[in-house]
Amino acid sequence: MMNSKEAIRALAALAQEHRLAVFRLLVREGPEGMNAGAIAQCVGISATALSFHLKELENAGLVTARRDGRYIHYALAGEGMRVLLDFLMQDCCQGRSEICMPQVERPSAPVEAHRGGY
C-alpha cells in the first residue's frame, strides 16, 4: 500500500520531460527493458544526465536496474506503477473504483514519437 509521501515522490519523478520520456520508452520496451546507452540515444540526452534521471525513477520505484556484463539494463517496475495508480484511483467514483478501472486498463492509441527520436 502506497502512502501520500511515496505517491508524491513517484509523481515528482515523472514530472520532468526527460524522466517522463524515459519512463514511456521503458513502458513500450516491456520487461526486458534497454541498456542505458540505448535509452540515452533514444531520448537524446547525455549519459551523465540520463544517469541522474534513471536514479530518480529508480528511487521512486518506477524503474528497475539489472547488470548484464558491462551494461546496466533498465526496465519498467510495473508493480510500482500499479501501486501508484491504485493509490490515485482508490477513492474513485465515491468508493466504487470498479467503475473507473476499465478506463485505466484499456490500452490507448499509440502516442506520437517524441522529438528526441524514439
Secondary structure, DSSP 8 states (H G I E B T S, - for coil): ---HHHHHHHHHHHSSHHHHHHHHHHHHH-TT-EEHHHHHHHHT--HHHHHHHHHHHHHTTSEEEEEETTEEEEEE-HHHHHHHHHHHHTTHHHH-GGGTHHHHHS--------TT--
